[in-house]
Every structure is written in structure tokens, then in C-alpha cells.
Amino acid sequence: MSGRGTPALAALAAAGTAHVVHEYEAPEPAGGRDRDARPHYGLDAAAALGVDPARIFKTLVASVDGRLVVGVVPVSGELDLKALAEAAGGRRAELAEPEAAQRATGSVVGGISPLGHRRPMPVYVDAGAAAFATVFVSGGRRGLQVEL
């Protein structure tokens, strides 16, 4: 590792959780607001690490009835906001604004981890993660994945 720790790595160490750190060269974020220009950080990580995209999970911050929660889903799929709202005991969910997600987690978009957030939030992981012996999540910055 490059020696640049993150709150996510600190949380794993404090919990004594077995993990493997994988670093790679992350592409620069695309400019503009066009949906097609939106970066695909997880798919980029899968390609760079040679890992099936189904095993790499993205972390998305959403607002459920006005409170922030975290959804963790495969990068090859999309977050089902209705299912997230139901899992969180709410009625309506919408993706949080990037700035709100960054403030709550302490990480930049494309590097948000489900671990070590600045503000505690409930985390809901897609049940598909149980199909794999290990899965990959962001380690708290772009270019850093943690295999759990």
C-alpha cells in the first residue's frame, strides 16, 4: 500500500476484520453533467484489477424520508431505491446530492466506502454479496479497493 490510510482501512483494522487492499490507477473523473459522461468508477476498478464486476460493489448514499442511509450494490447493477426505502423502514428514497454524500462520509464520489464514515449511517448490502467468498468495496478513495 502507498501508506495513505483512510478511515475505512482504520475501521477494518480496529475491528480486526480480515481484508486485502488492492490499489490501481484510477481514471480522472469526466467533466460535465451528461449522464453518459458520468464516470463508472466500479467498472474501471473491475477492469484494472481483472475482477468480475459482479464481485465489486459500489457505495451509494441515499436519503430515505429525509435521513441518510447507505446502499451497497454490485457495480454491474443499479440501486433499487424502492427496495432501499423498504429495507430502511421508510416510504421514499432518492439518491443524495454528491456534496451531501461527501460531507456525511468524508470521501469523494467514486471513493466512498461503506466503512469508516464521518457520520454514522445505516448500511444496507445487496443480498447478492452472499454468493461470493469475497467481495470488493471502495477503501475510501479512488484507486483503492478492499477485498472482504
MIKE-906582 format. One record per residue (C-alpha): residue number from 0; x, y, z. Coordinates in Angstrom, 2 decimals. Example, Ala and Ser with C-alpha at 12.3 -4.5 7.8 and 13.67 -1.06 7.14 Angstrom:
// MIKE-906582
+-----+---------+---------+---------+
| seq |    east |   north |      up |
+-----+---------+---------+---------+
|   0 |   12.30 |   -4.50 |    7.80 |
|   1 |   13.67 |   -1.06 |    7.14 |
+-----+---------+---------+---------+
This chain:
// MIKE-906582
+-----+---------+---------+---------+
| seq |    east |   north |      up |
+-----+---------+---------+---------+
|   0 |    0.00 |    0.00 |    0.00 |
|   1 |    1.11 |    3.57 |   -0.59 |
|   2 |    0.97 |    4.41 |    3.10 |
|   3 |   -2.08 |    6.62 |    2.67 |
|   4 |   -4.50 |    5.27 |    5.22 |
|   5 |   -8.20 |    6.01 |    5.11 |
|   6 |  -10.93 |    5.92 |    7.75 |
|   7 |  -12.25 |    2.75 |    6.07 |
|   8 |   -8.91 |    0.97 |    6.50 |
|   9 |   -8.68 |    2.22 |   10.08 |
|  10 |  -12.18 |    0.84 |   10.80 |
|  11 |  -11.20 |   -2.56 |    9.38 |
|  12 |   -8.00 |   -2.62 |   11.45 |
|  13 |   -9.83 |   -1.58 |   14.63 |
|  14 |  -12.42 |   -4.32 |   14.11 |
|  15 |   -9.77 |   -6.92 |   13.34 |
|  16 |  -11.52 |   -7.73 |   10.06 |
|  17 |   -9.55 |   -9.78 |    7.54 |
|  18 |   -9.12 |   -7.87 |    4.28 |
|  19 |   -6.82 |   -7.42 |    1.31 |
|  20 |   -6.03 |   -3.97 |   -0.06 |
|  21 |   -5.89 |   -3.55 |   -3.85 |
|  22 |   -4.60 |   -0.32 |   -5.39 |
|  23 |   -4.86 |    0.64 |   -9.05 |
|  24 |   -4.56 |    3.72 |  -11.22 |
|  25 |   -8.00 |    5.35 |  -11.15 |
|  26 |   -9.04 |    7.36 |  -14.22 |
|  27 |   -9.71 |   11.05 |  -13.76 |
|  28 |  -13.40 |   11.98 |  -13.35 |
|  29 |  -15.15 |   13.07 |  -16.54 |
|  30 |  -16.37 |   16.64 |  -16.74 |
|  31 |  -19.88 |   17.84 |  -17.41 |
|  32 |  -23.27 |   16.74 |  -16.17 |
|  33 |  -24.25 |   14.49 |  -19.07 |
|  34 |  -25.33 |   11.09 |  -17.69 |
|  35 |  -23.39 |    9.30 |  -20.43 |
|  36 |  -20.23 |   11.17 |  -19.36 |
|  37 |  -20.66 |   10.00 |  -15.75 |
|  38 |  -17.63 |    8.04 |  -14.63 |
|  39 |  -18.03 |    4.34 |  -13.91 |
|  40 |  -15.53 |    4.01 |  -11.08 |
|  41 |  -16.54 |    0.47 |  -10.13 |
|  42 |  -16.37 |   -0.86 |  -13.68 |
|  43 |  -12.99 |    0.86 |  -14.07 |
|  44 |  -11.82 |   -0.88 |  -10.88 |
|  45 |  -13.06 |   -4.25 |  -12.15 |
|  46 |  -11.15 |   -3.82 |  -15.40 |
|  47 |   -7.98 |   -2.57 |  -13.69 |
|  48 |   -7.98 |   -5.41 |  -11.14 |
|  49 |   -9.18 |   -8.14 |  -13.51 |
|  50 |  -12.15 |   -8.93 |  -11.26 |
|  51 |  -15.68 |   -9.92 |  -12.30 |
|  52 |  -17.79 |   -6.73 |  -11.96 |
|  53 |  -20.40 |   -8.76 |  -10.06 |
|  54 |  -17.89 |   -9.01 |   -7.17 |
|  55 |  -17.21 |   -5.28 |   -6.97 |
|  56 |  -19.79 |   -3.32 |   -5.01 |
|  57 |  -20.45 |    0.41 |   -5.21 |
|  58 |  -21.47 |    2.51 |   -2.23 |
|  59 |  -24.30 |    4.96 |   -2.77 |
|  60 |  -25.67 |    7.41 |   -0.22 |
|  61 |  -29.40 |    7.99 |   -0.35 |
|  62 |  -31.98 |    9.92 |    1.59 |
|  63 |  -34.84 |    7.82 |    2.95 |
|  64 |  -37.63 |   10.03 |    4.23 |
|  65 |  -35.05 |   12.74 |    4.92 |
|  66 |  -32.38 |   10.66 |    6.68 |
|  67 |  -29.17 |    9.47 |    5.04 |
|  68 |  -28.54 |    5.77 |    4.55 |
|  69 |  -26.03 |    3.78 |    2.52 |
|  70 |  -26.82 |    1.22 |   -0.18 |
|  71 |  -24.13 |   -1.20 |   -1.35 |
|  72 |  -24.84 |   -2.90 |   -4.70 |
|  73 |  -22.86 |   -4.58 |   -7.49 |
|  74 |  -21.27 |   -2.08 |   -9.89 |
|  75 |  -22.84 |   -4.06 |  -12.73 |
|  76 |  -26.32 |   -3.12 |  -11.45 |
|  77 |  -28.36 |   -0.21 |  -10.17 |
|  78 |  -29.61 |    0.68 |   -6.70 |
|  79 |  -33.32 |   -0.13 |   -6.31 |
|  80 |  -34.47 |    2.93 |   -4.39 |
|  81 |  -37.87 |    1.44 |   -3.58 |
|  82 |  -36.23 |   -1.67 |   -2.07 |
|  83 |  -33.77 |    0.50 |   -0.13 |
|  84 |  -36.61 |    2.59 |    1.31 |
|  85 |  -38.42 |   -0.58 |    2.37 |
|  86 |  -35.27 |   -2.10 |    3.92 |
|  87 |  -34.69 |    1.14 |    5.84 |
|  88 |  -38.28 |    1.21 |    7.11 |
|  89 |  -39.18 |    4.25 |    5.05 |
|  90 |  -41.52 |    5.16 |    2.25 |
|  91 |  -39.39 |    7.09 |   -0.23 |
|  92 |  -35.73 |    7.08 |   -1.17 |
|  93 |  -33.71 |    9.25 |   -3.51 |
|  94 |  -30.00 |    9.47 |   -4.16 |
|  95 |  -28.31 |   12.08 |   -2.01 |
|  96 |  -26.66 |   15.03 |   -3.69 |
|  97 |  -22.94 |   14.32 |   -4.20 |
|  98 |  -21.96 |   17.13 |   -1.83 |
|  99 |  -24.17 |   15.71 |    0.96 |
| 100 |  -22.73 |   12.21 |    0.42 |
| 101 |  -19.18 |   13.56 |    0.57 |
| 102 |  -19.88 |   15.56 |    3.77 |
| 103 |  -21.50 |   12.59 |    5.51 |
| 104 |  -18.84 |   10.06 |    4.55 |
| 105 |  -15.69 |   12.15 |    4.39 |
| 106 |  -14.82 |   10.67 |    0.98 |
| 107 |  -15.16 |   11.90 |   -2.59 |
| 108 |  -17.64 |   10.44 |   -5.05 |
| 109 |  -16.00 |    7.46 |   -6.70 |
| 110 |  -14.15 |    6.68 |   -3.49 |
| 111 |  -16.97 |    6.39 |   -0.95 |
| 112 |  -16.59 |    3.28 |    1.17 |
| 113 |  -19.33 |    1.54 |    3.15 |
| 114 |  -16.91 |    1.72 |    6.12 |
| 115 |  -15.48 |    4.46 |    8.33 |
| 116 |  -17.93 |    7.27 |    7.64 |
| 117 |  -17.59 |   10.67 |    9.23 |
| 118 |  -21.25 |   10.46 |   10.30 |
| 119 |  -22.76 |    7.09 |   11.35 |
| 120 |  -25.37 |    5.87 |    8.86 |
| 121 |  -27.18 |    2.55 |    8.41 |
| 122 |  -25.64 |    0.43 |    5.64 |
| 123 |  -27.74 |   -1.95 |    3.51 |
| 124 |  -25.83 |   -4.51 |    1.41 |
| 125 |  -27.36 |   -6.24 |   -1.61 |
| 126 |  -28.09 |   -9.88 |   -0.73 |
| 127 |  -26.17 |  -10.95 |   -3.85 |
| 128 |  -22.92 |  -10.35 |   -1.95 |
| 129 |  -23.52 |  -13.61 |   -0.07 |
| 130 |  -22.99 |  -15.56 |   -3.32 |
| 131 |  -19.23 |  -14.83 |   -3.25 |
| 132 |  -16.45 |  -15.95 |   -0.92 |
| 133 |  -15.09 |  -12.38 |   -1.10 |
| 134 |  -16.32 |   -9.07 |   -2.48 |
| 135 |  -14.62 |   -5.77 |   -3.20 |
| 136 |  -15.68 |   -2.35 |   -1.89 |
| 137 |  -14.04 |    1.04 |   -2.02 |
| 138 |  -11.32 |    1.54 |    0.54 |
| 139 |  -12.20 |    5.20 |    0.95 |
| 140 |  -10.55 |    6.86 |   -2.04 |
| 141 |  -10.45 |    6.45 |   -5.80 |
| 142 |   -7.97 |    3.78 |   -6.83 |
| 143 |   -8.30 |    1.80 |   -3.60 |
| 144 |  -10.44 |   -1.32 |   -3.27 |
| 145 |  -10.70 |   -3.59 |   -0.24 |
| 146 |  -11.46 |   -7.28 |   -0.66 |
| 147 |  -13.61 |   -8.60 |    2.19 |
+-----+---------+---------+---------+
